[in-house]
Amino acid sequence: MKTLLVLLITGSFVFCAIADVVEIVPVQDAYICCCKPDSTNPNGGENFLYHGQFGTCYDRTLIQWELSDIPAGATITDAEMQLYCEAFYGSHSGEPVYYLIEESWDEQTVTLNTQPNYSSVITAIGYWPEVDEWYILDITEFVVEWFNGNEENYGIYCHSQNTTGTCVPGFYSSNYSNVNLRPKLVVTYDELELSGASWAFIKLACD
């Protein structure tokens, strides 16, 4: 639902900043593991995503969204990656970390040995979720950079650091049968709308 945020009057026109929200599903997602460096989605299959440490192995998730549902010229004010946690293995230690992917990749063929390059600098730090809850990570900065063309949009590389043993959540992927539990990117944006108006209309709009 659109909400009136700001009303700017210029001559006989009204500029309204309208806030809107869009939910975007991934165009692709997959996970890879250092214990099976030549496999895609090696242990849980394509219905699940993992990033963290399992024993001596490290799982990493790659996830990408297409932003065409956001109107050109919009101003993004908030963007959240939301993943549904269906299981957690081990105990909490360290933290999940996120990087911008810098090359194209394919969810059907990506493996640890064929993974794309990603930023050498951590661009977000998250938290470990509980089972049967949505994990929500603020990635507004990433989405703004992609949308404005300052960074190529190849998605996010999800990893972990400072774990001391098994510590890995399981999330449903974009292939999971229940569409309501699939990953999503929830973006809030402002969009200016212009309309001619009389003073009487302006007063009515503000009431």
N, CA, C and O of each residue as an XYZ file, in Angstrom:
828
protein
N       0.838     -1.183      0.000
C       0.000      0.000      0.000
C       0.874      1.234      0.000
O       1.841      1.300      0.759
N       0.557      2.224     -0.838
C       1.359      3.425     -0.940
C       0.984      4.410      0.168
O      -0.184      4.536      0.535
N       2.007      5.110      0.696
C       1.799      6.042      1.790
C       2.351      7.392      1.419
O       3.471      7.480      0.916
N       1.591      8.457      1.654
C       2.034      9.809      1.378
C       3.053     10.216      2.411
O       2.758     10.224      3.606
N       4.284     10.563      1.959
C       5.312     10.963      2.893
C       5.550     12.474      2.887
O       5.599     13.101      3.945
N       5.698     13.054      1.694
C       6.055     14.456      1.588
C       5.218     15.095      0.503
O       4.962     14.480     -0.532
N       4.781     16.353      0.735
C       4.017     17.088     -0.257
C       4.760     18.375     -0.549
O       4.889     19.226      0.331
N       5.251     18.536     -1.771
C       5.981     19.721     -2.173
C       5.171     20.468     -3.227
O       4.771     19.879     -4.231
N       4.925     21.761     -3.010
C       4.086     22.551     -3.901
C       4.960     23.459     -4.742
O       5.735     24.249     -4.203
N       4.845     23.356     -6.044
C       5.574     24.215     -6.970
C       4.584     24.721     -8.008
O       4.121     23.955     -8.853
N       4.259     25.999     -7.950
C       3.266     26.537     -8.867
C       1.948     25.833     -8.659
O       1.417     25.787     -7.549
N       1.420     25.276     -9.752
C       0.141     24.585     -9.674
C       0.308     23.079     -9.656
O      -0.638     22.341     -9.932
N       1.517     22.616     -9.328
C       1.772     21.181     -9.318
C       2.105     20.695     -7.914
O       2.609     21.442     -7.075
N       1.809     19.427     -7.689
C       2.118     18.797     -6.422
C       3.096     17.642     -6.667
O       2.842     16.768     -7.497
N       4.214     17.648     -5.937
C       5.152     16.539     -5.987
C       4.949     15.715     -4.721
O       5.154     16.216     -3.615
N       4.550     14.466     -4.873
C       4.322     13.592     -3.732
C       5.388     12.511     -3.702
O       5.572     11.789     -4.682
N       6.096     12.396     -2.574
C       7.034     11.290     -2.402
C       6.256     10.108     -1.849
O       5.774     10.147     -0.717
N       6.138      9.069     -2.641
C       5.337      7.911     -2.287
C       6.247      6.762     -1.858
O       7.173      6.393     -2.580
N       5.976      6.198     -0.677
C       6.739      5.035     -0.209
C       6.033      3.762     -0.644
O       4.823      3.621     -0.464
N       6.785      2.846     -1.210
C       6.214      1.565     -1.626
C       7.187      0.458     -1.256
O       8.376      0.704     -1.052
N       6.669     -0.771     -1.171
C       7.476     -1.928     -0.796
C       7.301     -3.016     -1.853
O       6.190     -3.282     -2.310
N       8.408     -3.635     -2.230
C       8.353     -4.725     -3.186
C       9.130     -5.910     -2.624
O      10.195     -5.733     -2.032
N       8.600     -7.121     -2.808
C       9.282     -8.347     -2.425
C       9.803     -9.037     -3.685
O       9.044     -9.298     -4.618
N      11.094     -9.327     -3.700
C      11.743     -9.881     -4.884
C      12.321    -11.249     -4.546
O      13.038    -11.392     -3.556
N      12.015    -12.246     -5.356
C      12.589    -13.578     -5.142
C      13.910    -13.678     -5.904
O      14.093    -12.980     -6.900
N      14.827    -14.526     -5.459
C      16.118    -14.632     -6.143
C      15.967    -15.124     -7.587
O      15.074    -15.912     -7.897
N      16.839    -14.653     -8.444
C      16.912    -15.223     -9.785
C      17.748    -16.495     -9.755
O      17.601    -17.362    -10.617
N      18.628    -16.606     -8.761
C      19.378    -17.844     -8.576
C      19.986    -17.872     -7.177
O      20.302    -16.834     -6.595
N      20.139    -19.074     -6.659
C      20.843    -19.273     -5.393
C      21.396    -20.696     -5.358
O      20.872    -21.597     -6.013
N      22.446    -20.877     -4.595
C      23.085    -22.187     -4.478
C      24.025    -22.151     -3.288
O      24.342    -21.081     -2.767
N      24.476    -23.338     -2.857
C      25.512    -23.351     -1.834
C      26.616    -24.314     -2.245
O      26.390    -25.261     -2.998
N      27.814    -24.051     -1.734
C      29.000    -24.824     -2.068
C      29.734    -25.162     -0.775
O      29.479    -24.556      0.265
N      30.642    -26.126     -0.842
C      31.310    -26.596      0.370
C      32.754    -26.982      0.057
O      33.040    -27.551     -0.997
N      33.662    -26.666      0.985
C      35.067    -26.981      0.755
C      35.353    -28.476      0.860
O      36.380    -28.935      0.359
N      34.462    -29.257      1.505
C      34.676    -30.707      1.605
C      34.310    -31.436      0.319
O      34.770    -32.551      0.074
N      33.479    -30.798     -0.498
C      33.113    -31.362     -1.797
C      33.282    -30.260     -2.836
O      32.296    -29.718     -3.336
N      34.525    -29.928     -3.159
C      34.813    -28.731     -3.956
C      34.367    -28.796     -5.406
O      34.401    -27.783     -6.106
N      33.948    -29.967     -5.872
C      33.497    -30.082     -7.257
C      31.984    -30.290     -7.360
O      31.477    -30.629     -8.429
N      31.261    -30.088     -6.250
C      29.820    -30.334     -6.231
C      29.034    -29.052     -5.988
O      29.492    -28.144     -5.295
N      27.832    -28.996     -6.580
C      26.879    -27.917     -6.338
C      25.804    -28.422     -5.385
O      25.287    -29.523     -5.570
N      25.459    -27.631     -4.365
C      24.477    -28.061     -3.357
C      24.795    -29.489     -2.895
O      23.958    -30.378     -3.043
N      25.983    -29.720     -2.342
C      26.494    -31.086     -2.197
C      25.813    -31.971     -1.180
O      25.808    -33.190     -1.356
N      25.238    -31.425     -0.123
C      24.715    -32.291      0.935
C      23.200    -32.243      1.083
O      22.572    -33.293      1.217
N      22.599    -31.066      1.062
C      21.163    -30.969      1.285
C      20.328    -30.888      0.027
O      19.100    -30.903      0.101
N      20.971    -30.800     -1.135
C      20.222    -30.668     -2.375
C      19.790    -29.241     -2.632
O      20.092    -28.341     -1.848
N      19.081    -29.033     -3.733
C      18.770    -27.686     -4.198
C      17.671    -26.996     -3.401
O      17.401    -25.820     -3.645
N      17.031    -27.675     -2.466
C      15.973    -27.056     -1.668
C      16.499    -26.267     -0.471
O      15.729    -25.589      0.209
N      17.822    -26.352     -0.205
C      18.361    -25.765      1.004
C      19.613    -24.941      0.706
O      20.289    -25.132     -0.305
N      19.893    -24.021      1.624
C      21.084    -23.179      1.553
C      21.770    -23.211      2.918
O      21.104    -23.221      3.953
N      23.100    -23.226      2.916
C      23.862    -23.245      4.162
C      25.040    -22.284      4.053
O      25.661    -22.180      2.996
N      25.348    -21.584      5.136
C      26.642    -20.911      5.223
C      27.082    -20.881      6.678
O      26.384    -20.373      7.556
N      28.262    -21.443      6.901
C      28.806    -21.605      8.239
C      29.792    -22.761      8.240
O      30.283    -23.167      7.187
N      30.081    -23.293      9.426
C      31.052    -24.374      9.570
C      30.344    -25.652     10.013
O      29.547    -25.633     10.951
N      30.636    -26.759      9.335
C      30.115    -28.070      9.729
C      31.308    -28.996      9.894
O      31.916    -29.420      8.912
N      31.641    -29.309     11.149
C      32.864    -30.070     11.388
C      34.073    -29.259     10.957
O      34.292    -28.149     11.442
N      34.860    -29.819     10.041
C      36.005    -29.084      9.499
C      35.694    -28.450      8.147
O      36.576    -27.878      7.507
N      34.445    -28.554      7.719
C      34.044    -28.040      6.403
C      33.380    -26.671      6.538
O      32.761    -26.362      7.556
N      33.520    -25.876      5.510
C      32.849    -24.579      5.461
C      31.883    -24.540      4.280
O      32.255    -24.809      3.138
N      30.641    -24.199      4.585
C      29.628    -24.006      3.560
C      29.529    -22.523      3.241
O      29.727    -21.681      4.116
N      29.220    -22.200      1.977
C      29.026    -20.817      1.560
C      27.795    -20.770      0.661
O      27.567    -21.683     -0.133
N      27.022    -19.733      0.784
C      25.835    -19.538     -0.059
C      26.078    -18.393     -1.022
O      26.682    -17.381     -0.665
N      25.597    -18.563     -2.253
C      25.592    -17.483     -3.243
C      24.138    -17.210     -3.594
O      23.363    -18.138     -3.822
N      23.766    -15.923     -3.636
C      22.374    -15.566     -3.898
C      22.322    -14.248     -4.665
O      23.080    -13.319     -4.387
N      21.407    -14.186     -5.639
C      21.346    -13.030     -6.531
C      19.897    -12.665     -6.828
O      19.046    -13.536     -7.006
N      19.630    -11.352     -6.877
C      18.300    -10.844     -7.210
C      18.375     -9.925     -8.426
O      19.395     -9.282     -8.671
N      17.312     -9.875     -9.162
C      17.164     -8.945    -10.285
C      16.275     -7.794     -9.806
O      15.240     -8.044     -9.187
N      16.651     -6.546    -10.075
C      16.001     -5.389     -9.463
C      15.042     -4.650    -10.379
O      14.704     -3.497    -10.108
N      14.595     -5.282    -11.455
C      13.754     -4.582    -12.429
C      12.378     -4.217    -11.888
O      11.692     -3.384    -12.482
N      11.953     -4.819    -10.773
C      10.659     -4.475    -10.188
C      10.673     -3.134     -9.463
O       9.623     -2.621     -9.076
N      11.868     -2.565     -9.279
C      11.981     -1.244     -8.658
C      11.966     -0.195     -9.767
O      12.800     -0.268    -10.668
N      11.044      0.788     -9.739
C      10.940      1.757    -10.833
C      12.210      2.586    -11.000
O      12.871      2.934    -10.021
N      12.537      2.894    -12.240
C      13.671      3.768    -12.523
C      13.447      5.109    -11.844
O      12.332      5.630    -11.849
N      14.494      5.670    -11.261
C      14.392      6.961    -10.593
C      13.957      6.881     -9.145
O      13.924      7.900     -8.456
N      13.621      5.692     -8.666
C      13.208      5.536     -7.270
C      14.403      5.749     -6.346
O      15.554      5.586     -6.748
N      14.109      6.114     -5.105
C      15.129      6.247     -4.068
C      14.935      5.125     -3.056
O      13.924      5.085     -2.354
N      15.885      4.230     -2.982
C      15.776      3.095     -2.069
C      16.106      3.550     -0.652
O      17.154      4.150     -0.416
N      15.215      3.266      0.283
C      15.415      3.664      1.678
C      15.724      2.492      2.594
O      16.276      2.687      3.677
N      15.379      1.280      2.178
C      15.626      0.116      3.027
C      15.583     -1.140      2.166
O      14.762     -1.250      1.256
N      16.471     -2.085      2.458
C      16.471     -3.361      1.741
C      16.924     -4.457      2.697
O      17.978     -4.349      3.324
N      16.125     -5.507      2.803
C      16.414     -6.603      3.715
C      16.453     -7.929      2.969
O      15.534     -8.248      2.214
N      17.512     -8.700      3.179
C      17.541    -10.088      2.746
C      16.868    -10.912      3.831
O      17.254    -10.828      4.998
N      15.862    -11.711      3.463
C      15.136    -12.519      4.433
C      15.214    -13.993      4.029
O      14.802    -14.371      2.932
N      15.744    -14.807      4.922
C      15.893    -16.247      4.716
C      15.200    -16.967      5.862
O      15.328    -16.563      7.018
N      14.467    -18.030      5.551
C      13.773    -18.768      6.607
C      14.662    -19.901      7.124
O      15.062    -20.780      6.361
N      14.972    -19.875      8.432
C      15.857    -20.871      9.047
C      15.060    -22.116      9.408
O      14.183    -22.071     10.271
N      15.367    -23.220      8.749
C      14.634    -24.463      9.004
C      15.381    -25.406      9.940
O      14.797    -26.364     10.447
N      16.676    -25.145     10.174
C      17.461    -25.997     11.065
C      18.724    -25.255     11.478
O      19.178    -24.343     10.788
N      19.282    -25.659     12.613
C      20.588    -25.129     13.018
C      21.411    -26.281     13.569
O      20.948    -27.040     14.420
N      22.643    -26.403     13.070
C      23.528    -27.495     13.444
C      24.682    -26.945     14.290
O      25.348    -25.986     13.901
N      24.908    -27.569     15.454
C      25.982    -27.130     16.327
C      25.541    -26.030     17.265
O      24.369    -25.945     17.630
N      26.488    -25.183     17.657
C      26.215    -24.081     18.577
C      26.798    -22.784     18.024
O      27.671    -22.799     17.156
N      26.306    -21.675     18.535
C      26.699    -20.376     18.009
C      28.152    -20.040     18.381
O      28.566    -20.165     19.534
N      28.896    -19.616     17.377
C      30.231    -19.054     17.595
C      30.592    -18.240     16.364
O      30.124    -18.527     15.262
N      31.414    -17.236     16.551
C      31.750    -16.371     15.426
C      30.524    -15.664     14.885
O      29.579    -15.387     15.623
N      30.542    -15.373     13.587
C      29.416    -14.681     12.974
C      29.402    -14.910     11.458
O      30.444    -15.159     10.851
N      28.223    -14.824     10.863
C      28.147    -14.885      9.397
C      28.622    -13.560      8.807
O      28.387    -12.493      9.375
N      29.287    -13.643      7.671
C      29.798    -12.445      6.998
C      29.416    -12.499      5.514
O      29.181    -13.568      4.951
N      29.363    -11.313      4.901
C      28.815    -11.204      3.548
C      29.697    -10.300      2.695
O      30.216     -9.283      3.154
N      29.845    -10.710      1.434
C      30.688     -9.998      0.484
C      29.914     -9.793     -0.823
O      28.985    -10.542     -1.125
N      30.296     -8.801     -1.574
C      29.728     -8.619     -2.910
C      30.429     -9.544     -3.894
O      31.658     -9.581     -3.956
N      29.644    -10.288     -4.661
C      30.205    -11.125     -5.722
C      30.597    -10.228     -6.895
O      29.876     -9.288     -7.230
N      31.738    -10.519     -7.516
C      32.295     -9.631     -8.539
C      32.276    -10.214     -9.939
O      32.744     -9.569    -10.877
N      31.744    -11.424    -10.106
C      31.705    -12.069    -11.423
C      30.386    -12.817    -11.580
O      29.712    -13.117    -10.594
N      30.026    -13.114    -12.813
C      28.824    -13.905    -13.064
C      29.043    -15.351    -12.636
O      30.179    -15.821    -12.570
N      27.960    -16.049    -12.349
C      28.010    -17.446    -11.933
C      26.690    -18.095    -12.297
O      25.732    -17.406    -12.649
N      26.632    -19.414    -12.216
C      25.446    -20.169    -12.608
C      25.085    -21.121    -11.475
O      25.910    -21.934    -11.058
N      23.853    -21.022    -10.974
C      23.440    -21.857     -9.843
C      23.468    -23.353    -10.165
O      23.536    -24.174     -9.251
N      23.416    -23.717    -11.432
C      23.424    -25.125    -11.815
C      24.813    -25.744    -11.805
O      24.952    -26.963    -11.709
N      25.838    -24.909    -11.905
C      27.194    -25.447    -12.080
C      28.216    -24.909    -11.084
O      29.334    -25.421    -11.034
N      27.876    -23.901    -10.294
C      28.871    -23.303     -9.411
C      29.323    -24.317     -8.354
O      28.502    -25.018     -7.763
N      30.616    -24.382     -8.128
C      31.219    -25.227     -7.094
C      32.294    -24.398     -6.400
O      32.577    -23.271     -6.805
N      32.890    -24.965     -5.353
C      33.978    -24.244     -4.701
C      35.115    -23.989     -5.683
O      35.743    -22.930     -5.649
N      35.382    -24.961     -6.560
C      36.499    -24.820     -7.498
C      36.182    -23.910     -8.673
O      37.093    -23.475     -9.378
N      34.901    -23.615     -8.898
C      34.537    -22.726    -10.015
C      33.861    -21.450     -9.530
O      33.328    -20.693    -10.341
N      33.874    -21.199     -8.231
C      33.171    -20.047     -7.682
C      33.702    -18.730     -8.242
O      34.877    -18.634     -8.598
N      32.841    -17.719     -8.320
C      33.272    -16.413     -8.812
C      34.114    -15.682     -7.772
O      34.069    -16.002     -6.584
N      34.868    -14.713     -8.224
C      35.577    -13.833     -7.296
C      34.565    -13.017     -6.499
O      33.479    -12.706     -6.987
N      34.933    -12.677     -5.281
C      34.097    -11.807     -4.464
C      34.984    -10.803     -3.752
O      36.200    -10.977     -3.685
N      34.378     -9.759     -3.223
C      35.134     -8.685     -2.583
C      36.037     -9.214     -1.491
O      35.661    -10.127     -0.755
N      37.217     -8.649     -1.381
C      38.154     -9.062     -0.336
C      37.850     -8.405      1.005
O      38.463     -8.735      2.021
N      36.901     -7.475      1.002
C      36.536     -6.747      2.220
C      35.134     -7.172      2.643
O      34.212     -7.187      1.828
N      34.976     -7.518      3.921
C      33.651     -7.853      4.439
C      32.743     -6.637      4.303
O      33.097     -5.535      4.723
N      31.582     -6.846      3.717
C      30.676     -5.715      3.507
C      29.455     -5.757      4.408
O      28.675     -4.805      4.417
N      29.261     -6.837      5.171
C      28.201     -6.894      6.182
C      28.503     -8.030      7.143
O      29.090     -9.041      6.757
N      28.100     -7.861      8.394
C      28.217     -8.894      9.414
C      26.825     -9.144      9.978
O      26.110     -8.201     10.318
N      26.439    -10.416     10.077
C      25.106    -10.746     10.551
C      25.117    -11.386     11.925
O      26.014    -11.137     12.731
N      24.118    -12.209     12.187
C      23.961    -12.894     13.467
C      23.461    -14.304     13.168
O      23.001    -14.579     12.060
N      23.547    -15.186     14.138
C      23.055    -16.541     13.932
C      21.583    -16.606     14.303
O      21.212    -16.184     15.398
N      20.734    -17.123     13.422
C      19.294    -17.156     13.679
C      18.879    -18.352     14.519
O      19.658    -19.283     14.725
N      17.666    -18.315     14.993
C      17.046    -19.446     15.661
C      16.213    -20.236     14.641
O      15.841    -19.715     13.589
N      15.935    -21.476     14.966
C      15.144    -22.333     14.074
C      13.703    -21.831     14.006
O      13.152    -21.331     14.986
N      13.112    -21.980     12.825
C      11.719    -21.602     12.566
C      11.480    -20.110     12.725
O      10.449    -19.688     13.250
N      12.437    -19.318     12.269
C      12.254    -17.877     12.234
C      12.905    -17.315     10.971
O      13.782    -17.935     10.369
N      12.449    -16.126     10.592
C      13.058    -15.432      9.466
C      14.356    -14.774      9.923
O      14.396    -14.058     10.924
N      15.393    -15.032      9.176
C      16.670    -14.343      9.386
C      16.655    -13.101      8.501
O      16.459    -13.199      7.290
N      16.859    -11.944      9.101
C      16.740    -10.674      8.380
C      18.058     -9.927      8.457
O      18.566     -9.652      9.544
N      18.605     -9.604      7.300
C      19.870     -8.876      7.225
C      19.677     -7.606      6.402
O      19.159     -7.649      5.286
N      20.096     -6.487      6.961
C      20.019     -5.208      6.259
C      21.105     -5.157      5.181
O      22.295     -5.152      5.495
N      20.693     -5.119      3.916
C      21.662     -4.997      2.816
C      21.326     -3.774      1.956
O      21.527     -3.771      0.741
N      20.815     -2.748      2.616
C      20.435     -1.525      1.899
C      21.593     -0.976      1.079
O      21.418     -0.588     -0.076
N      22.773     -0.945      1.682
C      23.938     -0.382      0.988
C      24.241     -1.149     -0.298
O      24.547     -0.547     -1.327
N      24.156     -2.486     -0.237
C      24.403     -3.288     -1.434
C      23.414     -2.931     -2.538
O      23.800     -2.660     -3.675
N      22.128     -2.937     -2.180
C      21.072     -2.759     -3.179
C      21.135     -1.361     -3.791
O      20.919     -1.204     -4.993
N      21.424     -0.361     -2.992
C      21.564      1.005     -3.515
C      22.697      1.073     -4.532
O      22.553      1.687     -5.589
N      23.823      0.443     -4.211
C      24.965      0.458     -5.132
C      24.633     -0.256     -6.434
O      25.000      0.217     -7.510
N      23.938     -1.394     -6.350
C      23.526     -2.096     -7.571
C      22.547     -1.256     -8.378
O      22.716     -1.081     -9.585
N      21.535     -0.746     -7.715
C      20.457     -0.028     -8.400
C      20.981      1.238     -9.073
O      20.546      1.588    -10.169
N      21.904      1.913     -8.424
C      22.452      3.146     -8.985
C      23.569      2.906     -9.993
O      24.095      3.856    -10.571
N      23.934      1.647    -10.207
C      24.946      1.312    -11.200
C      26.376      1.504    -10.734
O      27.296      1.490    -11.552
N      26.585      1.684     -9.424
C      27.941      1.863     -8.905
C      28.674      0.533     -8.734
O      29.904      0.489     -8.709
N      27.901     -0.548     -8.616
C      28.467     -1.900     -8.535
C      27.679     -2.818     -9.465
O      26.461     -2.690     -9.585
N      28.378     -3.743    -10.123
C      27.688     -4.739    -10.919
C      26.927     -5.683     -9.990
O      27.453     -6.100     -8.958
N      25.698     -6.015    -10.353
C      24.859     -6.846     -9.508
C      25.057     -8.327     -9.832
O      24.382     -8.885    -10.697
N      25.994     -8.948     -9.122
C      26.196    -10.395     -9.236
C      25.726    -11.127     -7.980
O      25.833    -12.351     -7.894
N      25.204    -10.377     -7.006
C      24.682    -10.995     -5.805
C      25.638    -10.955     -4.632
O      26.619    -10.211     -4.624
N      25.320    -11.788     -3.625
C      26.032    -11.785     -2.344
C      26.651    -13.149     -2.076
O      26.046    -14.186     -2.348
N      27.854    -13.131     -1.545
C      28.570    -14.328     -1.125
C      28.473    -14.397      0.394
O      28.932    -13.490      1.089
N      27.874    -15.474      0.913
C      27.606    -15.620      2.345
C      28.573    -16.637      2.939
O      28.639    -17.778      2.482
N      29.316    -16.227      3.948
C      30.365    -17.073      4.534
C      30.272    -16.934      6.060
O      29.231    -16.525      6.573
N      31.334    -17.265      6.784
C      31.381    -17.098      8.237
C      32.818    -16.882      8.669
O      33.757    -17.171      7.927
N      32.977    -16.366      9.886
C      34.314    -16.170     10.439
C      34.293    -16.437     11.944
O      33.262    -16.295     12.603
N      35.456    -16.825     12.469
C      35.653    -17.006     13.911
C      34.787    -18.110     14.512
O      34.568    -18.120     15.723
N      34.295    -19.029     13.706
C      33.577    -20.177     14.257
C      34.587    -21.142     14.876
O      35.718    -21.253     14.403
N      34.174    -21.836     15.932
C      35.084    -22.730     16.647
C      34.721    -24.199     16.492
O      35.373    -25.065     17.075
N      33.704    -24.478     15.727
C      33.247    -25.841     15.489
C      31.977    -25.771     14.673
O      31.697    -24.757     14.033
N      31.208    -26.845     14.692
C      29.978    -26.866     13.905
C      29.056    -25.717     14.303
O      28.652    -25.592     15.459
N      28.742    -24.909     13.345
C      27.907    -23.729     13.559
C      27.352    -23.315     12.197
O      27.938    -22.484     11.503
N      26.214    -23.905     11.825
C      25.698    -23.621     10.488
C      24.167    -23.701     10.481
O      23.602    -24.720     10.878
N      23.495    -22.640     10.036
C      22.053    -22.691      9.862
C      21.701    -23.250      8.493
O      22.457    -23.115      7.531
N      20.542    -23.877      8.430
C      19.995    -24.309      7.154
C      18.803    -23.432      6.796
O      17.918    -23.206      7.622
N      18.785    -22.942      5.568
C      17.700    -22.088      5.086
C      17.024    -22.751      3.888
O      17.645    -23.535      3.170
N      15.759    -22.434      3.681
C      15.096    -22.881      2.465
C      15.584    -22.050      1.285
O      15.845    -20.856      1.430
N      15.707    -22.672      0.131
C      16.168    -21.991     -1.077
C      14.978    -21.560     -1.939
O      13.823    -21.780     -1.578
N      15.277    -20.955     -3.062
C      14.229    -20.517     -3.993
C      13.566    -21.682     -4.703
O      12.579    -21.488     -5.412
N      14.093    -22.899     -4.525
C      13.481    -24.093     -5.117
C      12.543    -24.814     -4.152
O      11.900    -25.792     -4.533
N      12.459    -24.349     -2.924
C      11.643    -25.036     -1.932
C      10.163    -25.005     -2.331
O       9.693    -24.025     -2.911
N       9.439    -26.073     -2.020
C       8.062    -26.226     -2.498
C       7.107    -25.180     -1.943
O       6.188    -24.761     -2.646
N       7.297    -24.748     -0.703
C       6.429    -23.732     -0.101
C       6.943    -22.350     -0.492
O       7.959    -21.893      0.032
N       6.254    -21.691     -1.402
C       6.723    -20.403     -1.922
C       6.792    -19.341     -0.832
O       7.555    -18.382     -0.951
N       6.002    -19.501      0.234
C       5.972    -18.509      1.306
C       7.221    -18.551      2.178
O       7.466    -17.628      2.956
N       8.017    -19.621      2.054
C       9.225    -19.766      2.869
C      10.502    -19.633      2.058
O      11.597    -19.881      2.564
N      10.362    -19.250      0.824
C      11.543    -19.049     -0.019
C      12.238    -17.729      0.337
O      11.617    -16.836      0.915
N      13.525    -17.607     -0.009
C      14.236    -16.352      0.254
C      13.565    -15.182     -0.465
O      12.923    -15.348     -1.503
N      13.732    -14.009      0.113
C      13.187    -12.820     -0.530
C      14.031    -11.600     -0.176
O      14.688    -11.541      0.863
N      13.983    -10.648     -1.072
C      14.582     -9.349     -0.853
C      13.431     -8.362     -0.727
O      12.657     -8.189     -1.668
N      13.312     -7.717      0.423
C      12.218     -6.779      0.679
C      12.784     -5.363      0.605
O      13.599     -4.958      1.433
N      12.334     -4.622     -0.405
C      12.882     -3.296     -0.672
C      11.802     -2.231     -0.476
O      10.707     -2.330     -1.030
N      12.127     -1.222      0.315
C      11.270     -0.049      0.476
C      11.902      1.100     -0.299
O      13.101      1.353     -0.177
N      11.100      1.790     -1.090
C      11.645      2.893     -1.892
C      10.646      4.044     -1.962
O       9.442      3.859     -1.783
N      11.178      5.237     -2.228
C      10.362      6.424     -2.459
C      10.346      6.715     -3.941
O      11.341      6.530     -4.643
N       9.194      7.175     -4.405
C       9.040      7.521     -5.814
C       8.246      8.815     -5.914
O       7.132      8.895     -5.395
N       8.802      9.837     -6.579
C       8.114     11.109     -6.733
C       7.021     10.997     -7.784
O       7.254     10.484     -8.879
N       5.839     11.472     -7.451
C       4.741     11.536     -8.401
C       4.309     12.989     -8.560
O       4.201     13.719     -7.575
N       4.060     13.409     -9.800
C       3.726     14.788    -10.110
C       2.310     14.859    -10.651
O       1.919     14.070    -11.511
N       1.553     15.806    -10.141
C       0.205     16.013    -10.678
C      -0.167     17.483    -10.592
O       0.218     18.168     -9.645
N      -0.915     17.971    -11.578
C      -1.429     19.333    -11.521
C      -2.504     19.406    -10.453
O      -3.253     18.451    -10.251
N      -2.582     20.545     -9.768
C      -3.532     20.634     -8.669
C      -3.885     22.075     -8.363
O      -3.062     22.978     -8.515
N      -5.089     22.275     -7.939
C      -5.514     23.577     -7.433
C      -5.235     23.609     -5.942
O      -4.938     22.576     -5.341
N      -5.332     24.815     -5.325
C      -5.141     24.928     -3.901
C      -6.167     24.099     -3.142
O      -5.869     23.542     -2.086
N      -7.379     24.023     -3.690
C      -8.406     23.242     -3.022
C      -8.014     21.763     -2.989
O      -8.221     21.076     -1.989
N      -7.438     21.280     -4.115
C      -7.005     19.887     -4.165
C      -5.844     19.640     -3.215
O      -5.790     18.604     -2.551
N      -4.899     20.603     -3.148
C      -3.750     20.473     -2.274
C      -4.212     20.368     -0.817
O      -3.715     19.541     -0.052
N      -5.183     21.232     -0.448
C      -5.689     21.184      0.920
C      -6.346     19.828      1.201
O      -6.186     19.260      2.281
N      -7.085     19.322      0.214
C      -7.753     18.034      0.389
C      -6.732     16.914      0.538
O      -6.915     16.009      1.353
N      -5.659     16.970     -0.245
C      -4.629     15.936     -0.211
C      -3.912     15.916      1.115
O      -3.455     14.867      1.569
N      -3.812     17.092      1.746
C      -3.072     17.181      3.010
C      -3.933     16.833      4.217
O      -3.395     16.562      5.291
N      -5.233     16.833      4.072
C      -6.118     16.576      5.213
C      -6.084     15.100      5.602
O      -6.766     14.694      6.543
